[in-house]
Amino acid sequence: MKFDVHSLVRTNIRLLTPYRCARDDYDRGILLDANENAIGSVPADPRDLNRYPDPHQEAFRARYAAFRGVQPANVFCGVGSDEAIDLLLRIFCRPGDDSILIAPPTYGMYKVSAAINDVDVQSIPLSRDFQLRVDDILAAVRPATKLIFLCSPNNPTGNVLHRQDIRRILLDFNGIVVVDEAYVDFSDEPSFAGELDAFENLVVLQTLSKSFGLAGIRLGLALASAEIIDYMMRVKAPYNINKLTTEVALKAMDNLDEMHRHVQLLNAERGRVADRLREIPAVGRIHPSDANFLLVEVPDALRIYREMADAGVVIRYRGDQIHCESTIRITIGTPEENDAMLTMLTEKLS
Ligand SMILES: Cc1ncc(COP(=O)(O)O)c(C=O)c1O
């Protein structure tokens, strides 16, 4: 069956006449078209902050596309990947009727965003070794299932999902498959961005919040076919990405070597922290991780989490997630932070 993205899109979105920004037409000359403040910003700023930003983020999209080996028309910029998740729900899922499918334990925002949009969530848990149960996923698909969210490397487990499994779902599901690659730069596994030409129903999510260390600027990306990106551009708020974010994000593209150095350091620390954890007798399973965190089994995980937070080292309790009984998730910090965490955890577990 030939995949037709337009037939999947909600009718009201397909028929939408998007808001036209003043800056869509002209961005030069004496600009008295957008009710900006021509005197200037308060305080004064050389970056023309009194003027609206580029609604199409052309400069940054071109740089990011080149970095990931895709075309600018394949790149959407959002206020974090969380905005992209919300927009995909709004474009493809009719509130009250449609559903998404997730494979828990996984990132919590898919479910929250679905609930906000009054969209049903079908959960097909990962296997005990945190891999996709592809047959069960495909068997659970109904006509109302519009989006399948897969997270690789997965949060909170840290592992990458088998590529062949993701490919099978892409091939056999006549809907949108979202592969969330927030942690992809910490992994040796190549991005699915390289497979956009092969799969018209693929959306890859990425973010500057993790490997680039820019969680504070809120910039997330969706990479997909030009048709899907066009729908996202039409539905987003007109000026969603501000000038300050764009300025920093463009500088990030000039400093890719530094990003790779940070990733190397964090990955080396991840190995060292795992080795040190292995020396603590009470520590159980340390799950292999391709991300900047470790999922670790400890006795009495909830108490350990609370006591450590009260004492000034905040990790995350994940023991309430399926297949994650009595686990904590530890983000890899600086070597000094990791040492402080290890010292405290050793003390709490002895
Ligand atoms: C899997 C996954 N996707 C997306 C995000 C959110 O990214 P952003 O900061 O771009 O909204 C996170 C953040 O923890 C995450 O773990």
The ligand as an SDF file (V2000), in Angstrom:
LIG
                    3D

 16 16  0  0  0  0  0  0  0  0999 V2000
   13.7550   10.8110   25.2690 C   0  0  0  0  0  0  0  0  0  0  0  0
   13.6150   12.2650   25.4620 C   0  0  0  0  0  0  0  0  0  0  0  0
   13.0440   13.0050   24.5110 N   0  0  0  0  0  0  0  0  0  0  0  0
   12.8950   14.3340   24.6350 C   0  0  0  0  0  0  0  0  0  0  0  0
   13.3270   14.9760   25.7800 C   0  0  0  0  0  0  0  0  0  0  0  0
   13.0600   16.4520   25.9130 C   0  0  0  0  0  0  0  0  0  0  0  0
   13.8900   17.1770   25.1470 O   0  0  0  0  0  0  0  0  0  0  0  0
   13.7300   18.7540   25.0190 P   0  0  0  0  0  0  0  0  0  0  0  0
   14.5600   19.3460   26.0910 O   0  0  0  0  0  0  0  0  0  0  0  0
   14.2540   19.0130   23.6530 O   0  0  0  0  0  0  0  0  0  0  0  0
   12.2690   19.1160   25.1520 O   0  0  0  0  0  0  0  0  0  0  0  0
   13.9250   14.2650   26.8020 C   0  0  0  0  0  0  0  0  0  0  0  0
   14.3630   14.9520   28.0210 C   0  0  0  0  0  0  0  0  0  0  0  0
   14.6820   14.4100   29.0340 O   0  0  0  0  0  0  0  0  0  0  0  0
   14.0640   12.8680   26.6360 C   0  0  0  0  0  0  0  0  0  0  0  0
   14.6110   12.1180   27.6020 O   0  0  0  0  0  0  0  0  0  0  0  0
  1  2  1  0
  2  3  1  0
  2 15  2  0
  3  4  2  0
  4  5  1  0
  5  6  1  0
  5 12  2  0
  6  7  1  0
  7  8  1  0
  8  9  2  0
  8 10  1  0
  8 11  1  0
 12 13  1  0
 12 15  1  0
 13 14  2  0
 15 16  1  0
M  END
$$$$
